[in-house]
Amino acid sequence: MREVYLDNNATTQVAPEVVEAMLPFLKELYGNPSSMHAFGGKIGAHLERARESVARLVGAERPSEIIFTSCGTEADSTAIWSALNTEPDKSHIITSRVEHPAVRSLALHLKRKGYHVTELPVDSAGLLDPRDVERAITKKTALISIMAANNETGVLFPIEEIGRIAASHGVKFHTDAVQLVGKVHLDVRSLNVNLLALSGHKIHAPKGIGALYVRRGTRFRPFLIGGHQERGRRGGTEAVPNIVALGKAAELALEHVDEEQSRVRALRDRLERGLLEAIPSAKVNGDPQQRLPNTTNISFEHVEGEAILLMMSDLGMAASSGSACTSGSLEPSHVLRAMGVPYTFAHGSIRFSLSRYTTDDDVDYVLEHMPAIIARLREISPFWKG
Ligand code: PLP
């Protein structure tokens, strides 16, 4: 059976070049970079090369602004705790209602601990108004943490404007750029971003590696306190094969970022147009323009997202749904709820996320089978009157 993987915002295939690059570090180059002997001594230069590649991908001024972490979640946590710990007299955080759990769950945890958390709304297109950020700032604000691109809808956030606002008020700004990096040109030098999180497994590196950009001059406290690794900013023996992999994936991402904007975007648009034309009562969630080039989130009215996914999976197709089955009840995602998507649509939302490995044939296959899947599910839906 044909396999069509359109769930790249969840995770990506590891690029073959990345596998090749990391193999020597799983075999002969196994030294600990902190060791004094030659086994360890050989490793440091590779770590630094990877740091340079990641710095180049995000447009950092210096490689030393990059700290390797175990994942995007750790990078987000590190950023938020660092901002709070460097300003202990401040107790207010500004974030949005549509953050990934990597930020949202921590923000809720902090709220329970007594911090004041402002969760800014988005409009029906998923867009955030930067003026709301400015209005929310108080003397107690330690951090603004707002994502660069939403993982479910692909909607882009105005990080340049938020950065300007944050800087003019002297407030630190962290952005979760896990979904943006590699899909859109990024130049942190031109943004007033203090901290930026990214994750390897979203850009064709393996799982278990991420990075945090910390702008030079930003006061910082480590999250993992331990050895002197990462210049004392993150304890723990470096995950050398994964770091090398992230470096290679960053190089490749930079080479392919124009393709994301052209070929991948054109494929996504063809998929979206084709589905909307062939299937009645279907609509896109998220602003059509301010969006990642690889993502489309489409709601099919009066069908359950999980049922769609299962039928897609039977035909070899992978995507994901905006509703999650928790304790037997199907709850639409917090993102679609924040956008005010009506329940009849929110339940039947599917996220298709493409990558540079997605082909024309993949899109043809989805367009061939989706109309029948939705029609079949609507036949058995008690609500569909089409
Ligand atoms: N932030 C966003 C926007 C994400 O989409 C994800 C992963 O889905 C994360 C953070 C977490 O990254 P990781 O899986 O590397 O911890």
Residues whose N, C-alpha, C, O or C-beta is under 5 A from the ligand:
A	BS01	PLP	N9 A10 C71 G72 T73 H100 A102 A149 N151 D176 V178 Q179 S199
